[in-house]
Amino acid sequence: MTINNVSFSSASFNGLKMEGKPAEIPEEEKIQQEEKTSPLQKLQEKRRADLEYAKMELQNQRENEKNGSTQGAMMRDYGKLLKIAMRIMNGDYVPLSDKKKLAEAMPDLYKQAEMMKRTDNDDPKKYKKEFEDEEEQDVQELVTEGVANQAAEMVDAMTSSSQSSSEE
């Protein structure tokens, strides 16, 4: 066939792929391609898939461990808060810092505990703090460092005075 002095043959159109449409592979060719792959290649592909699955599972386990450790800490704190509320309800002496912590974290529970507080408790127990204050730990560290520094200065002063007197 000739159009404007350009000849086209029907065979050249059959070999071209149409743009926009993916080339479809017949089922028979897919089966033949699968048969052509060696058992070694199949095994390698299976191993790769297993490796990818194992990597995903390991990553999921690590994420779950991170989430679990934070959830465990939250549950411990929740248990401490419940213990504080029970002590308040029993009419026992609870440190003010623990009461504040309960009031901040669970204000409704704190209000209920105060409302249900036993007033007929003849022998109230006195409890230590459930929560260690971070500020108190910082203050304690500063105090111990200050005492250590003062002690070091005193030792230096004593050694320098003893050296100066021995030189005379």
JOCORVEN-V589232 format. One record per backbone hydrogen bond with DSSP energy under -0.5 kcal/mol. NH is the residue of the N-H (numbers start at 0). CO is the residue of the C=O. If there is no record, write none. Layout:
# JOCORVEN-V589232
NH|CO ; NH|CO
This chain:
# JOCORVEN-V589232
2|5 ; 5|2 ; 7|0 ; 11|8 ; 12|8 ; 13|9 ; 14|10 ; 15|11 ; 20|17 ; 25|23 ; 29|25 ; 30|26 ; 31|27 ; 32|28 ; 33|29 ; 34|30 ; 35|31 ; 36|32 ; 41|37 ; 42|38 ; 43|39 ; 44|40 ; 45|41 ; 46|42 ; 47|43 ; 48|44 ; 49|45 ; 50|46 ; 51|47 ; 52|48 ; 53|49 ; 54|50 ; 55|51 ; 56|52 ; 57|53 ; 58|54 ; 59|55 ; 60|56 ; 61|57 ; 62|58 ; 63|59 ; 64|60 ; 65|61 ; 66|62 ; 67|63 ; 68|64 ; 69|65 ; 70|66 ; 71|67 ; 72|68 ; 73|69 ; 74|70 ; 75|71 ; 76|72 ; 77|73 ; 78|74 ; 79|75 ; 80|76 ; 81|77 ; 82|78 ; 83|79 ; 84|80 ; 85|81 ; 86|82 ; 87|83 ; 88|84 ; 89|85 ; 90|86 ; 90|87 ; 91|86 ; 92|124 ; 93|91 ; 98|94 ; 99|95 ; 100|96 ; 101|97 ; 102|98 ; 103|99 ; 104|100 ; 105|101 ; 109|105 ; 110|106 ; 111|107 ; 112|108 ; 113|109 ; 114|110 ; 115|111 ; 116|113 ; 117|88 ; 121|119 ; 126|92 ; 126|124 ; 136|132 ; 137|133 ; 138|134 ; 139|135 ; 140|136 ; 141|137 ; 142|138 ; 143|139 ; 144|140 ; 145|141 ; 146|142 ; 147|143 ; 148|144 ; 149|145 ; 150|146 ; 151|147 ; 152|148 ; 153|149 ; 154|150 ; 155|151 ; 156|152 ; 157|153 ; 158|154 ; 159|155 ; 160|156 ; 161|157 ; 162|158 ; 163|159 ; 164|160 ; 165|161 ; 166|162 ; 167|163
